[in-house]
């Protein structure tokens, strides 16, 4: 896990040492075990029951053509308190403020993600925690603002609050929630983007979070576990977990459309988003003194709808997207295991200059009975590999199935099942084996960890979602208890509820 880490809003990654299960004091909710289970179950059931009753009372609560909640949504300029259940955002046009700002190219968004997750078995200890994330974003269209076409300015901030189940209760490598992070209010992204050549090319400069554009899977974004957002391999192998939620790094990204179906992205960013200020909880360090991270990605879009056409138009086949990428970080990486003397040591590690990873991502719709209806099934897969010699994680993979409109009359609901896998680098495995042999007693040897997630997202209104979730982790801790390596860590079973509100 990384500092303050996603998020999804898709998001997450590695925590700093002072924020890991090893370094941060546990803060769990204090209830008897039976009452904890009852509370979590009752909370999930009551939330879904109330949402269903509300949808029945308000037939417009989940219209078939409900828009996705994003910054471009503007409610009709009627009385802001009418049609509350069918508008795109909870606050609507805010008495005309949103349309008035829109005339000058200003849009803003405010979302709140809250969740209660409960570990019912295994891990460090059973128990539940509340976690929350507030995201605020302001964008400025330069053409509307002062006549410069193709320009977009973006600034966003995060308020992270609550407790983190993974560090307090689990001890797993697959962190249970993409919003888990150190409590703070921090600047997230701050960038300017300019398009050229009739929008076939654009350049973005400033503080950026790579998980918003690189290595991502659209279908995987449904899931709560961190590793379906910013994956495990860069989370554990990049310095500070890389420039991804809740961190961002200064850099330049160029995107160009090579053909109507093929797009290329390339960027160079600061190699360590924390760099010379590891306590940078405000997000305003703007570090440029910790090496460089280079990343490139090719994106192939298959059967995508034409401009102005709705997704799933009958003229197209089943849509899909495929990505192939590579990143290279020119920092120096200690292997942390067998040092230059050939002995297992962390005091005299072998140093490696540079690190890299190759990855591939696939999202494909595989079933759609009616092109004019939302019901469909999508599958996704993502694989990443890195050298064993200096990496905590040498291989990581995700795969899953997502169904839109899974139940009759629930056009905007989504259900999914997915698996995420983490393989430990050989140097850590060898170090654990050497340590076990040296102490002549029980000691956990790290190998791999797998997590299975089952989730259902209920669209109460266009601006409100409830999401029930269950996760089971196999070989928790990859075979080692992070608090006491001589003791086994039982497999974990997490259940919970998340709610998303777009204001």
C-alpha positions in Angstrom: 0.0 0.0 0.0 1.1 3.6 -0.5 0.9 6.9 1.3 -2.6 8.1 1.8 -3.8 5.7 -0.7 -7.0 3.8 -4.9 -10.1 5.1 -6.4 -11.0 4.5 -7.2 -12.5 7.3 -7.4 -11.2 4.4 -9.4 -8.9 4.1 -7.0 -5.1 3.2 -4.7 -1.6 2.0 -3.7 1.1 1.8 -1.0 1.1 3.7 2.3 4.2 5.3 3.8 5.8 3.3 6.6 4.1 5.5 9.2 0.7 4.7 7.7 1.1 1.0 7.2 -0.3 -1.8 9.5 3.2 -2.0 10.9 3.6 1.7 11.7 0.2 3.2 12.3 -1.8 2.6 15.5 -4.9 0.5 15.0 -8.2 2.4 15.4 -11.1 -0.1 15.2 -14.8 0.4 16.1 -15.4 -1.0 19.6 -18.4 -3.4 19.4 -18.8 -7.0 20.5 -18.1 -9.3 17.5 -21.7 -10.5 17.2 -23.1 -7.0 17.2 -20.6 -6.0 14.6 -21.8 -8.6 12.2 -25.4 -7.7 13.0 -24.7 -4.0 12.4 -23.1 -4.5 9.1 -25.8 -6.9 7.8 -28.6 -4.7 9.1 -27.0 -1.6 7.6 -26.7 -3.2 4.1 -30.2 -4.6 4.2 -31.8 -1.4 5.5 -30.0 0.7 2.9 -31.1 -1.4 0.0 -34.7 -1.7 1.3 -35.0 2.0 1.8 -33.5 2.7 -1.7 -36.0 0.2 -3.3 -38.9 1.8 -1.5 -37.8 5.2 -2.6 -37.4 4.1 -6.2 -41.0 2.7 -6.1 -42.3 5.8 -4.6 -40.5 7.9 -7.1 -40.8 6.2 -10.5 -38.4 8.7 -12.1 -35.7 7.7 -9.7 -33.9 5.4 -12.1 -34.9 6.4 -15.6 -33.6 4.2 -18.5 -31.8 7.2 -20.0 -30.2 8.4 -16.7 -27.0 10.3 -17.5 -23.7 9.4 -15.9 -22.7 11.8 -13.1 -19.8 14.0 -14.4 -18.7 17.6 -14.5 -20.7 18.3 -17.7 -24.1 17.6 -16.2 -26.3 20.7 -15.8 -29.8 20.5 -14.4 -32.6 22.2 -16.2 -32.9 25.9 -15.1 -36.2 25.3 -13.5 -36.8 25.5 -9.7 -33.8 23.7 -8.4 -35.8 21.8 -5.8 -38.2 20.1 -8.3 -37.4 16.8 -10.0 -34.8 16.0 -7.3 -35.0 12.2 -7.9 -34.4 12.4 -11.7 -31.8 15.2 -12.0 -28.2 14.4 -12.7 -26.8 15.9 -9.5 -28.3 16.3 -6.0 -28.1 20.1 -6.0 -29.2 20.5 -9.6 -28.5 24.0 -11.1 -28.1 25.5 -7.6 -30.6 28.2 -8.3 -29.1 29.1 -11.7 -25.5 29.3 -10.4 -24.3 26.3 -12.5 -25.7 27.6 -15.8 -24.4 31.1 -15.1 -20.9 29.8 -14.5 -21.2 27.5 -17.5 -21.5 30.6 -19.8 -18.0 31.5 -18.7 -16.7 28.0 -19.2 -16.6 27.1 -15.5 -17.8 23.7 -14.3 -17.4 22.1 -10.9 -18.1 18.8 -9.3 -18.4 17.5 -5.8 -18.7 13.8 -4.9 -18.8 12.0 -1.6 -17.9 8.3 -1.3 -18.6 6.7 2.1 -18.3 3.1 3.1 -18.5 0.7 6.0 -16.4 -2.5 5.6 -16.3 -5.3 8.1 -13.7 -8.1 8.4 -15.7 -11.2 9.5 -12.7 -13.6 9.8 -8.9 -13.9 9.7 -6.4 -11.2 9.1 -4.9 -9.2 12.0 -8.3 -9.0 13.8 -12.0 -9.0 13.1 -13.9 -5.7 13.1 -15.3 -2.9 11.0 -14.3 0.6 10.0 -15.9 3.6 8.3 -13.9 5.3 5.5 -14.8 8.3 3.4 -13.6 10.5 0.5 -14.8 13.9 -0.7 -13.6 15.0 -4.2 -14.0 18.5 -5.4 -13.1 19.4 -9.0 -13.2 22.7 -10.9 -12.5 23.0 -14.7 -12.2 26.0 -17.0 -12.9 25.9 -20.7 -10.6 28.6 -22.1 -12.7 29.1 -25.3 -15.8 30.1 -23.3 -13.7 32.0 -20.8 -11.5 34.1 -23.0 -11.7 32.8 -26.6 -8.7 30.4 -26.7 -10.0 27.2 -28.4 -8.9 23.7 -27.2 -7.7 24.7 -23.7 -8.8 23.1 -20.4 -7.6 24.0 -16.9 -8.3 21.6 -14.1 -7.8 21.7 -10.3 -9.0 19.0 -7.8 -8.7 18.4 -4.1 -9.4 15.5 -1.8 -10.7 15.3 1.8 -9.9 11.8 3.1 -11.5 10.8 6.4 -12.3 7.8 8.5 -10.4 4.6 9.2 -8.7 2.1 7.0 -9.7 -1.6 7.3 -6.7 -3.0 5.5 -4.1 -1.5 7.9 -6.2 -1.9 11.0 -7.7 -5.3 10.5 -6.4 -7.2 7.5 -2.7 -7.1 6.8 -3.3 -8.2 3.2 -1.4 -7.0 0.1 -4.7 -6.5 -1.7 -6.1 -3.5 0.1 -9.9 -3.8 0.5 -10.8 -0.3 -0.6 -9.6 2.0 -3.3 -10.2 5.1 -1.1 -8.1 4.0 1.8 -5.6 6.7 2.7 -4.1 8.8 5.4 -6.7 11.3 6.8 -6.0 14.7 5.2 -7.2 17.5 3.0 -4.9 17.7 0.0 -4.4 19.1 -3.5 -4.7 16.3 -6.0 -4.4 17.4 -9.6 -3.5 20.8 -11.1 -2.9 20.8 -14.8 -3.6 22.6 -18.1 -4.4 20.7 -21.3 -4.3 22.1 -24.9 -5.6 20.4 -27.9 -4.3 20.7 -31.5 -5.0 19.5 -35.0 -8.8 19.5 -34.8 -8.6 17.6 -31.4 -6.5 14.8 -32.8 -3.6 15.7 -30.4 -3.4 17.3 -27.0 -0.7 18.0 -24.4 -1.3 18.1 -20.7 1.2 19.9 -18.3 1.1 20.0 -14.5 0.5 17.8 -11.5 -1.3 14.7 -12.7 -2.5 11.4 -11.3 -1.6 8.6 -13.8 -4.5 6.3 -12.8 -6.9 8.7 -14.5 -5.4 7.9 -18.0 -2.8 5.1 -17.9 -3.1 1.3 -17.1 -6.8 1.6 -16.5 -9.7 -0.8 -17.2 -13.2 0.7 -17.5 -15.0 -2.4 -16.4 -12.7 -2.9 -13.4 -13.6 0.5 -12.1 -16.8 -1.0 -10.6 -14.9 -2.9 -7.9 -14.1 -1.7 -4.4 -10.7 -3.4 -3.9 -7.8 -1.1 -4.5 -6.0 -3.4 -7.0 -8.8 -3.1 -9.6 -7.9 0.6 -9.8 -4.2 1.4 -9.6 -2.8 -2.1 -9.7 -0.5 -3.8 -7.2 2.7 -3.9 -9.2 3.3 -0.1 -9.5 1.7 0.3 -6.0 4.5 -1.7 -4.5 7.3 -1.3 -6.9 7.3 2.4 -7.8 8.7 4.9 -5.2 5.9 6.0 -2.9 3.6 3.9 -5.0 3.8 6.1 -8.1 1.8 9.2 -9.0 -1.7 7.9 -8.5 -4.5 8.5 -6.0 -4.1 10.1 -3.6 -0.8 11.4 -4.9 0.0 13.1 -8.1 3.3 14.1 -9.8 4.5 16.9 -12.0 4.9 16.0 -15.6 4.0 16.3 -19.3 1.6 13.9 -21.1 1.1 13.9 -24.9 -1.8 12.1 -26.6 -2.3 11.6 -30.3 -4.8 9.9 -32.5 -2.8 7.8 -35.0 -5.9 6.4 -36.7 -9.6 6.5 -35.9 -9.1 3.4 -33.8 -5.5 3.7 -32.5 -4.4 6.3 -29.9 -1.0 6.7 -28.4 -0.2 8.3 -24.9 3.3 9.1 -23.6 4.5 11.0 -20.6 7.4 11.9 -18.4 6.8 12.6 -14.7 8.7 13.1 -11.5 10.0 9.7 -10.4 8.8 9.9 -6.8 5.7 11.9 -6.0 6.8 12.4 -2.4 10.5 12.9 -3.1 12.3 15.1 -0.6 9.2 15.6 1.5 7.8 12.3 2.7 5.3 14.1 5.0 3.8 16.1 2.1 0.1 15.5 3.2 -1.0 18.8 1.6 -0.1 17.7 -1.9 1.8 21.0 -2.6 5.4 19.7 -2.6 5.7 19.9 -6.4 8.9 17.8 -6.4 11.2 17.6 -9.4 14.3 16.2 -7.8 13.7 12.5 -7.6 14.5 11.0 -10.9 12.0 10.5 -13.8 9.2 8.2 -14.6 8.6 7.5 -18.4 5.4 5.8 -19.5 3.9 5.0 -22.9 0.7 3.3 -23.9 -1.1 2.3 -27.1 -4.9 2.1 -27.1 -6.9 0.3 -29.7 -10.7 0.9 -29.7 -12.9 -1.7 -31.3 -16.5 -1.0 -32.6 -16.9 2.2 -30.7 -19.9 4.4 -31.5 -19.5 7.3 -33.8 -19.7 10.9 -32.5 -23.3 11.7 -31.5 -24.2 8.0 -31.4 -25.2 6.3 -28.2 -23.1 3.5 -26.8 -24.5 0.2 -28.2 -25.7 1.6 -31.4 -27.1 -1.1 -33.7 -24.7 -0.2 -36.5 -21.7 -1.4 -34.5 -20.5 -4.7 -33.3 -19.7 -5.5 -29.7 -17.3 -2.7 -28.4 -14.0 -3.3 -26.8 -10.7 -1.6 -26.0 -7.2 -3.0 -25.8 -4.1 -1.4 -24.3 -0.4 -2.2 -24.3 2.1 -0.1 -22.3 5.5 0.1 -20.6 6.9 2.3 -17.8 10.5 3.0 -16.8 11.7 4.7 -13.6 15.4 5.8 -13.6 15.7 5.9 -9.8 18.0 3.5 -7.8 16.3 0.5 -6.3 17.7 -1.6 -3.5 16.7 -5.3 -3.7 16.3 -5.5 0.1 17.2 -9.1 0.2 20.5 -10.7 -0.7 23.1 -8.0 -0.6 26.5 -7.7 -2.3 28.0 -10.1 0.2 25.7 -12.8 -0.9 24.0 -13.0 2.6 20.4 -12.2 3.4 20.5 -8.6 4.6 18.7 -5.4 4.5 21.7 -3.3 5.6 23.9 -4.0 2.6 21.5 -4.4 -0.3 22.4 -4.7 -4.0 21.5 -1.5 -5.8 19.9 -1.6 -9.2 19.7 1.5 -11.5 16.3 1.8 -13.0 13.1 -0.3 -13.0 10.5 -1.1 -15.5 7.2 -3.0 -16.2 5.3 -4.1 -19.3 1.5 -4.4 -19.1 -1.6 -5.2 -21.2 -5.3 -4.4 -20.5 -8.4 -5.7 -22.3 -12.0 -4.7 -22.0 -14.5 -6.4 -24.2 -18.3 -6.7 -24.4 -19.2 -10.3 -25.1 -23.0 -10.4 -24.9 -25.7 -7.9 -25.7 -29.2 -9.3 -26.6 -30.5 -6.0 -27.9 -28.4 -3.1 -29.2 -31.0 -0.7 -28.1 -31.1 -1.9 -24.5 -28.5 -1.5 -21.7 -28.3 -5.2 -20.8 -24.9 -6.5 -21.6 -21.9 -8.5 -20.2 -18.4 -7.3 -20.4 -15.2 -9.1 -19.5 -11.8 -7.5 -18.6 -8.2 -8.7 -18.0 -5.0 -6.9 -17.0 -1.5 -8.4 -16.6 1.7 -6.7 -15.6 5.3 -8.0 -15.2 8.5 -6.6 -13.7 12.0 -7.9 -13.0 12.3 -10.2 -10.0 15.7 -8.8 -8.9 14.6 -5.5 -7.3 10.8 -5.7 -7.0 8.5 -6.6 -4.2 5.9 -7.7 -6.8 7.1 -9.3 -10.0 3.7 -10.1 -11.5 0.1 -9.0 -11.0 -3.1 -9.8 -12.8 -6.9 -8.9 -12.7 -9.7 -10.5 -14.5 -13.5 -10.2 -14.1 -17.0 -10.2 -15.5 -19.4 -7.2 -15.3 -23.1 -7.3 -16.1 -25.2 -4.2 -16.8 -28.9 -4.3 -16.1 -28.7 -7.7 -14.3 -32.3 -7.7 -13.0 -35.6 -6.8 -14.8 -36.4 -3.1 -14.4 -32.9 -2.3 -13.1 -31.4 -0.8 -16.2 -28.7 1.3 -14.4 -27.6 -1.4 -11.9 -24.4 -3.2 -12.4 -23.1 -6.5 -10.9 -19.7 -8.1 -11.1 -17.3 -10.8 -10.0 -13.5 -10.4 -10.3 -10.2 -11.9 -9.2 -6.9 -10.1 -8.5 -3.6 -11.9 -8.1 -0.2 -10.7 -6.7 3.1 -12.7 -7.0 6.0 -11.7 -4.7 9.4 -11.1 -6.3 11.9 -13.8 -6.0 14.3 -11.8 -3.8 11.7 -11.4 -1.0 10.8 -15.1 -1.3 14.5 -16.1 -1.1 15.1 -13.7 1.8 12.2 -15.3 3.8 13.5 -18.8 3.2 17.0 -17.8 4.3 15.5 -16.1 7.4 13.4 -19.2 8.3 16.5 -21.4 7.9 18.6 -19.0 10.1 16.2 -18.8 13.0 15.4 -22.5 12.8 11.7 -22.0 13.6 8.4 -21.0 12.1 8.6 -18.0 9.7 6.3 -17.0 6.9 7.7 -17.3 3.4 5.9 -15.0 1.0 4.7 -16.4 -2.3 1.5 -14.9 -3.7 -1.9 -13.6 -2.7 -5.3 -13.8 -4.4 -8.5 -11.9 -3.7 -12.0 -12.7 -5.0 -14.6 -9.9 -5.0 -18.4 -10.0 -5.6 -20.3 -6.7 -5.9 -23.7 -5.2 -6.8 -24.1 -1.5 -7.5 -27.7 -0.2 -7.1 -28.5 3.0 -8.9 -31.0 4.7 -6.5 -31.1 8.0 -8.5 -28.8 9.4 -11.2 -26.8 11.0 -8.5 -26.9 8.3 -5.8 -25.5 4.8 -5.8 -25.5 2.1 -3.1 -23.0 -0.8 -3.5 -23.0 -4.0 -1.6 -19.6 -5.8 -1.6 -17.9 -9.0 -0.4 -14.2 -10.0 -0.7 -12.4 -13.1 0.2 -8.5 -13.2 0.3 -6.6 -16.4 -0.2 -3.1 -16.9 1.4 -3.5 -13.5 3.2 -0.3 -11.5 3.5 1.1 -13.7 0.7 1.9 -16.2 3.4 3.4 -13.9 6.0 1.8 -12.0 8.9 3.1 -8.4 8.6 3.0 -7.8 12.4 4.5 -11.1 13.5 6.1 -13.2 10.7 6.3 -16.2 13.0 2.5 -16.4 13.2 0.2 -17.5 10.5 -2.3 -15.0 9.0 -5.7 -16.5 8.3 -7.6 -15.8 5.1 -9.9 -12.8 5.4 -13.6 -12.3 4.5 -14.8 -8.7 4.1 -18.4 -7.5 3.6 -19.6 -4.0 3.5 -21.6 -1.2 1.8 -20.4 1.8 -0.2 -22.5 4.9 -1.1 -21.6 7.4 -3.8 -23.4 10.8 -4.0 -22.8 13.4 -6.8 -23.7 16.9 -5.7 
